[in-house]
Each structure stands twice: as C-alpha cells, then as structure tokens.
Amino acid sequence: MKAAADHQPGAGQPDTTELLRVLDAGLSPGLLERALTHRSYAYENGNLPTNERLEFLGDSVLGLVVTDALFRGYPDLPEGHLAKLRAAVVNMRALAGVARGLRLGDYLRLGRGEDGTGGRDKSSILADTLEAVIGAVYIERGLDEASALVHRLFDPVIARSAKLGAGLDWKTSLQELTARGVLGVPEYHVEESGPDHQKSFRALVRVDGHVYGRGAGRSKKEAEQQAAEAAWNAISNGEAALAGNGGGTVGPAQAGQGDGRPAAPRRAAREAQAGDEAEAGDEPGASPAD
C-alpha cells in the first residue's frame, strides 16, 4: 500500500485517505479519526473523546468473529486447542503485527510525550487502536462489514497459527510436556533493563532445577515464551541442560553445554509425547495442527 509520510513528533496528523481505502469498510473519516485518538492526544487537546470505548467494543467483535471462524473452520479440534488457537490469533503481539501491516502507527493521534518515546510502534497502542478501528466499523457499518474486515485482516493469521502446534503457546506446551515426563513444573526467572519507555526483558526457565531455555524480548511474556520454546525443543530432542545453572543471573549460554543430568527423565518426556501423537493419529479426523 502507499505509505503515509514519515511522521515526526509534533508534526501535523497525516491524511487518512489511504488508510480508509485500504480498510475498504465504508468507514467515515470522522469516526476513523476517533478510533485513532489515543488518550495522550486527547488530554493534550482539551480532553477530546478517546478511542477507548471503541476499543472496548472492537475487542468483543474481534473475539466473536475469530471464535466463529475457528469453530466453523476447524470442526475436529477440541475445545482446549481452539482456545489456544484463538489466543494466538487475538493476542497483543498478533494484533500489533496486523496493525503494522496497515502502517497504522503512521496515522495515530498521539500526545507529544507518547509520540516522542516511540508510541507509534508500541505493541499495546497498536493493538488497542486496531480494536478501536474494528469497533468503529461495527458501530457505523454493522456486524457483517466488521466481520468482513476481520476476515480480511486475520484469516492469514488464523491459517499461520493453525500450523504452529506446540508453538501456539510454548509455556503451556512446555508445562504439558514436563507433566507427561514427570519432570516437575517449569520455573521462570525474568530480569528487565532499560528506561520505562524502552524496556527489554531476559528470561530463563528451569525444569527440575536445571536451566533448559533462555529468551529475550520487549515484554516479559515474549521473553518467557522464547525461553519456553528453547526448553521445549531441548527436552523433546533429549538435549542436556544449559551451562551456568547455579546462579539467578539471566545470561547467555549455548545449548549442549550440559550439567551431566541423566537423560532418562527427558527420554520419558519424549516417549510420553510420542505416545500422545500416536493416539492423536488414531483418532478419526485428527488435525495435523494438534
């Protein structure tokens, strides 16, 4: 799509004509402007109406449309897997990714302080604003048009997420794997650094007292998910625990530098996992996404 002009903090708001065209939902410029109005801008400009009520509504519309799509599109998936799949589609990170694809940050109405500290690329703001846009379409054009917009934006996300398997939620998948292998409950340790507007997080996860994964990200959840992914892969593949298990510092380490931990519990986890996969394969209509 044609990009909006690069925005400089304090500059005038860009023309939303191109965004209206890309959304293709019959939304009026006035209501779109409301959907793009962050509370920081509203407070700096005489307490204008914000997009928060539209966000509240859009969150429910998005959840309904995605849930309906998953229910109808994946009739063989059990409720628990559908819930994981929905969470992968409508979480903040996924919404922010869709918003970045629309270049929604270029059109945000932000206060000077928020604008100057990277608010246009902040995942929470992008996700909230996208929900507000969906709410605006619902209010002005009805459920059918809002549903059509959600499908255009999120059907590709649903298709990608359905192929993730354990990657739908690495923390849950790791906990299930360690429970099947009688390895104990995973324990996470997170450290944060950086200024408030640009935090970074580093995480490690211990299983039975040994570090099996480390991760980093712009949020605590992202760092923990990365650590859980690393641990899930390590345990599933029978790899040794990482080096440097003695202290609480979240530092770099290389896979394969083990601590001499016996492989039998990891083998039990792999065998349990293989058994579950075999059972799933015997079920009529079982989905590869399981």
C-alpha positions as CSV (number, residue, x, y, z in Angstrom):
1,M,0.0,0.0,0.0
2,K,1.0,3.6,-0.4
3,A,2.8,4.6,2.8
4,A,1.9,7.7,4.8
5,A,4.6,10.3,5.2
6,D,7.2,9.5,7.8
7,H,5.8,11.1,11.0
8,Q,7.9,13.4,13.1
9,P,6.9,14.0,16.8
10,G,4.9,17.2,17.0
11,A,4.1,17.3,13.2
12,G,0.5,17.6,11.9
13,Q,-1.6,14.4,11.6
14,P,-1.3,12.6,8.2
15,D,-4.2,12.3,5.8
16,T,-6.1,9.1,6.4
17,T,-7.5,8.8,2.8
18,E,-5.1,6.0,2.1
19,L,-5.9,4.1,5.3
20,L,-9.7,4.4,4.5
21,R,-9.0,2.9,1.1
22,V,-7.0,0.0,2.4
23,L,-9.6,-0.8,5.1
24,D,-12.3,-0.7,2.4
25,A,-15.0,-0.9,5.1
26,G,-17.1,2.2,4.3
27,L,-15.9,4.0,7.4
28,S,-16.4,7.7,7.7
29,P,-13.3,9.9,8.2
30,G,-14.7,11.4,11.4
31,L,-15.2,8.1,13.1
32,L,-11.8,6.8,11.9
33,E,-10.3,9.9,13.5
34,R,-11.9,9.0,16.8
35,A,-10.6,5.4,16.5
36,L,-7.1,6.8,16.0
37,T,-7.2,9.1,19.0
38,H,-5.0,7.9,21.9
39,R,-5.8,9.3,25.3
40,S,-2.4,11.1,25.4
41,Y,-3.5,13.2,22.4
42,A,-7.0,13.8,23.9
43,Y,-5.6,15.1,27.2
44,E,-3.2,17.5,25.5
45,N,-6.0,18.9,23.3
46,G,-8.8,19.8,25.7
47,N,-10.0,16.3,26.8
48,L,-11.2,15.2,23.4
49,P,-13.1,11.9,23.1
50,T,-10.6,9.0,23.0
51,N,-10.7,5.7,21.2
52,E,-11.1,3.6,24.4
53,R,-14.8,2.9,24.2
54,L,-14.4,1.8,20.5
55,E,-11.5,-0.4,21.6
56,F,-13.7,-2.0,24.3
57,L,-16.3,-2.8,21.6
58,G,-13.9,-3.9,19.0
59,D,-12.2,-6.3,21.3
60,S,-15.6,-8.2,21.7
61,V,-16.3,-8.0,17.9
62,L,-12.9,-9.4,17.1
63,G,-13.2,-12.2,19.6
64,L,-16.7,-13.2,18.3
65,V,-15.7,-13.2,14.7
66,V,-12.4,-15.1,15.3
67,T,-14.1,-17.6,17.6
68,D,-16.9,-18.2,15.0
69,A,-14.3,-18.7,12.2
70,L,-12.3,-21.2,14.3
71,F,-15.4,-23.1,15.4
72,R,-16.6,-23.5,11.8
73,G,-13.2,-23.8,10.1
74,Y,-11.7,-26.5,12.4
75,P,-14.6,-28.8,13.4
76,D,-12.4,-31.6,14.6
77,L,-10.3,-29.6,17.1
78,P,-11.2,-30.0,20.8
79,E,-12.1,-27.0,22.9
80,G,-8.7,-26.7,24.6
81,H,-6.9,-26.5,21.2
82,L,-9.4,-24.0,19.9
83,A,-8.8,-21.8,22.9
84,K,-5.1,-21.9,22.3
85,L,-5.6,-21.1,18.7
86,R,-7.8,-18.2,19.4
87,A,-5.3,-16.8,22.0
88,A,-2.6,-17.0,19.3
89,V,-4.7,-15.0,16.9
90,V,-6.0,-12.2,19.1
91,N,-3.1,-11.6,21.5
92,M,-1.4,-8.2,21.6
93,R,1.6,-9.3,19.5
94,A,-0.6,-10.7,16.7
95,L,-2.8,-7.6,16.7
96,A,0.2,-5.3,16.6
97,G,1.6,-7.3,13.7
98,V,-1.6,-6.8,11.7
99,A,-1.6,-3.1,12.7
100,R,2.0,-2.7,11.5
101,G,1.0,-4.3,8.2
102,L,-1.6,-1.5,7.8
103,R,1.0,1.1,8.9
104,L,-1.5,2.1,11.5
105,G,1.2,3.8,13.6
106,D,1.7,6.5,10.9
107,Y,-1.9,7.6,11.4
108,L,-2.1,7.6,15.2
109,R,-3.1,10.8,17.1
110,L,-0.7,10.7,19.9
111,G,0.4,13.3,22.6
112,R,3.8,14.8,22.2
113,G,5.2,12.8,25.1
114,E,4.0,9.4,23.9
115,D,4.9,10.3,20.3
116,G,8.4,11.2,21.4
117,T,9.1,8.0,23.2
118,G,8.2,5.6,20.4
119,G,4.5,5.3,20.9
120,R,3.8,4.8,17.2
121,D,5.5,1.4,17.3
122,K,4.4,0.3,20.8
123,S,2.6,-3.0,20.5
124,S,0.0,-2.2,23.2
125,I,-1.1,1.0,21.5
126,L,-1.2,-0.5,18.0
127,A,-3.2,-3.5,19.2
128,D,-5.7,-1.2,21.1
129,T,-6.0,1.1,18.1
130,L,-6.7,-1.8,15.7
131,E,-9.5,-3.0,18.0
132,A,-10.9,0.6,18.1
133,V,-11.0,0.6,14.2
134,I,-12.9,-2.7,14.2
135,G,-15.3,-1.2,16.8
136,A,-15.8,1.8,14.7
137,V,-16.7,-0.3,11.6
138,Y,-19.1,-2.3,13.7
139,I,-20.9,0.9,15.0
140,E,-21.1,2.5,11.6
141,R,-21.5,-0.3,9.2
142,G,-22.8,-3.3,11.3
143,L,-21.6,-6.8,12.1
144,D,-21.4,-8.0,8.5
145,E,-19.0,-5.3,7.4
146,A,-17.0,-5.6,10.6
147,S,-16.8,-9.4,10.2
148,A,-15.6,-9.0,6.6
149,L,-12.9,-6.6,7.7
150,V,-11.8,-9.0,10.5
151,H,-11.6,-11.9,8.0
152,R,-9.6,-9.9,5.5
153,L,-7.1,-8.9,8.2
154,F,-7.0,-12.1,10.3
155,D,-7.7,-15.1,8.1
156,P,-4.0,-15.3,7.2
157,V,-3.1,-15.1,10.9
158,I,-5.5,-17.9,11.6
159,A,-4.0,-20.1,8.9
160,R,-0.4,-19.5,10.1
161,S,-1.4,-20.1,13.7
162,A,-3.2,-23.4,12.9
163,K,0.2,-24.8,11.7
164,L,2.1,-23.9,14.9
165,G,1.2,-27.0,17.0
166,A,3.1,-26.6,20.3
167,G,4.1,-23.1,19.2
168,L,0.6,-21.8,19.9
169,D,1.6,-21.4,23.5
170,W,5.1,-22.5,24.3
171,K,4.7,-22.1,28.1
172,T,1.6,-24.3,28.2
173,S,3.2,-26.8,25.8
174,L,6.3,-27.0,28.0
175,Q,4.2,-27.5,31.1
176,E,2.3,-30.3,29.4
177,L,5.5,-31.9,28.2
178,T,7.2,-31.8,31.6
179,A,4.0,-33.1,33.3
180,R,3.8,-36.1,31.0
181,G,7.5,-36.8,31.6
182,V,7.2,-36.3,35.4
183,L,9.9,-33.6,35.3
184,G,8.2,-31.1,37.6
185,V,6.7,-27.6,37.0
186,P,8.8,-25.2,34.9
187,E,10.1,-22.2,36.9
188,Y,10.8,-18.8,35.2
189,H,13.2,-16.1,36.2
190,V,13.0,-12.7,34.4
191,E,15.2,-9.7,34.5
192,E,14.4,-6.3,33.0
193,S,16.6,-3.4,31.8
194,G,16.3,-0.1,30.0
195,P,14.2,3.0,30.5
196,D,10.4,2.7,31.1
197,H,9.5,3.6,27.5
198,Q,12.0,1.0,26.1
199,K,12.2,-1.9,28.4
200,S,13.9,-5.1,27.5
201,F,13.5,-8.5,29.2
202,R,15.6,-11.6,29.5
203,A,14.2,-14.8,30.9
204,L,15.4,-18.3,31.8
205,V,13.3,-21.4,32.6
206,R,14.4,-24.2,35.0
207,V,13.0,-27.7,34.9
208,D,13.8,-29.8,37.9
209,G,16.4,-27.2,39.0
210,H,18.2,-27.1,35.7
211,V,18.1,-24.4,33.0
212,Y,16.8,-25.6,29.7
213,G,16.0,-22.4,27.9
214,R,16.7,-18.7,27.7
215,G,14.9,-15.9,25.9
216,A,14.7,-12.2,25.4
217,G,12.0,-9.7,24.2
218,R,10.3,-6.4,24.6
219,S,7.9,-7.8,27.1
220,K,8.1,-10.3,30.0
221,K,5.7,-12.6,28.2
222,E,7.7,-12.6,25.0
223,A,10.9,-13.4,26.8
224,E,9.3,-16.2,28.7
225,Q,7.7,-17.7,25.6
226,Q,11.1,-17.7,23.9
227,A,12.7,-19.4,26.9
228,A,9.8,-21.9,27.0
229,E,10.3,-22.6,23.2
230,A,14.0,-23.3,23.7
231,A,13.3,-25.6,26.7
232,W,10.6,-27.5,24.9
233,N,12.8,-28.2,21.9
234,A,15.8,-29.1,24.2
235,I,13.8,-31.6,26.3
236,S,12.0,-33.0,23.2
237,N,15.3,-33.6,21.5
238,G,17.0,-35.1,24.6
239,E,19.5,-32.3,24.8
240,A,21.4,-31.6,28.0
241,A,20.6,-28.7,30.3
242,L,22.4,-25.4,29.6
243,A,25.5,-24.4,31.4
244,G,25.5,-21.8,34.2
245,N,22.7,-23.3,36.3
246,G,24.0,-22.2,39.7
247,G,23.0,-18.5,39.9
248,G,19.9,-16.5,39.2
249,T,21.5,-14.2,36.6
250,V,19.9,-14.4,33.2
251,G,22.9,-14.6,30.9
252,P,23.8,-16.1,27.6
253,A,24.5,-19.8,27.2
254,Q,24.9,-22.3,24.5
255,A,22.8,-25.4,24.0
256,G,24.6,-28.7,24.5
257,Q,26.8,-27.5,27.4
258,G,25.2,-29.8,29.9
259,D,25.5,-30.4,33.6
260,G,25.6,-34.1,33.4
261,R,21.9,-34.5,34.1
262,P,20.7,-38.1,33.4
263,A,18.8,-38.4,30.2
264,A,16.2,-40.8,31.5
265,P,13.6,-38.1,32.5
266,R,14.0,-36.4,29.1
267,R,13.5,-39.8,27.4
268,A,10.3,-40.2,29.4
269,A,9.1,-36.9,28.2
270,R,9.8,-37.8,24.6
271,E,8.1,-41.2,24.9
272,A,5.1,-39.6,26.5
273,Q,5.0,-37.0,23.7
274,A,5.3,-39.7,21.1
275,G,2.5,-41.7,22.7
276,D,0.2,-38.7,22.7
277,E,1.0,-38.1,19.0
278,A,0.3,-41.7,18.2
279,E,-3.0,-41.6,20.0
280,A,-3.9,-38.4,18.2
281,G,-3.1,-40.0,14.9
282,D,-5.5,-42.9,15.6
283,E,-8.4,-40.5,16.3
284,P,-10.9,-40.1,13.4
285,G,-10.5,-36.7,11.8
286,A,-7.5,-35.7,13.9
287,S,-5.9,-32.5,12.7
288,P,-2.2,-32.1,12.0
289,A,-2.4,-28.9,14.0
290,D,-2.9,-30.9,17.1
